[in-house]
Amino acid sequence: MKKYIAKLPNEFKVPTESVGQRILKEYGALFVARGGAIPPNTVIFKNEAEVSAYQSGLAKEDENLGGFNIELQAAAMKNLKDAIAEAKQANLTITPRGADSAKRDYSGTVELWASRVNPGLAHYVGNGKLAQAEANRIKSLSPFEQVPEIFKLESSGMFFSKDLSKSIIYSVAPPGTSQHLSMLALDVSEHDTGRVRGILAKHGWFQTVVSDLPHFTFLGVAENQLSGLGLKKVSDGGRSFWLPNL
Ligand SMILES: [Zn+2]
């Protein structure tokens, strides 16, 4: 634990409340990114203004990849393009899954969150596990305030992932917490191909969110340096994910 905390940027605000601590544990590999990456100094952006202030200070690069306009931090894009070139030599491709596969803004994360929360609430009202009034109360809260409420329902067995089988955090990020806000993440179409994952890793791109299979994060170091940043390897479904060793 100490090693990971020591590797965080000096100005990073280590969360003290339980939602923030959970986000740090699940999505936190990003915050020790190196290789020219500038991670956010907070686990949760509270609104669009905070996201814009952070994003506007970054060195960015945009590129048309696979028919989509993709914008990333410059260091992440450079290494992605190197990975794409290496893949090409092996007759492989590395392409984004869609237009929102890289940069997102705050409202994008709010929409994605609602796309899981609203059907989930309707489902649990429908099967009698949740009172309509309680669902209405949760819906009336700000996206930021909904997060602890949804985690609380999940702790009693009402899950909000797309198939309702696991936590929402393995399906969509709570508003203001997505790694895509940092412009250091990319959802890759060819994620199922082991050789593609190997090439991405060689160029500093790793999987850091357990069971979010298309999702890669630019950490900017070689794989053998990740444990030195306080990260641990978690094996799941035949893949390796790098998470904070907390
Ligand atoms: Zn993603």
Boltz pocket constraint, residues with backbone or C-beta under 6 A from the ligand:
constraints:
  - pocket:
      binder: B
      contacts: [[A, 101], [A, 180], [A, 185], [A, 186], [A, 187], [A, 212], [A, 214], [A, 215], [A, 216]]
      max_distance: 6.0
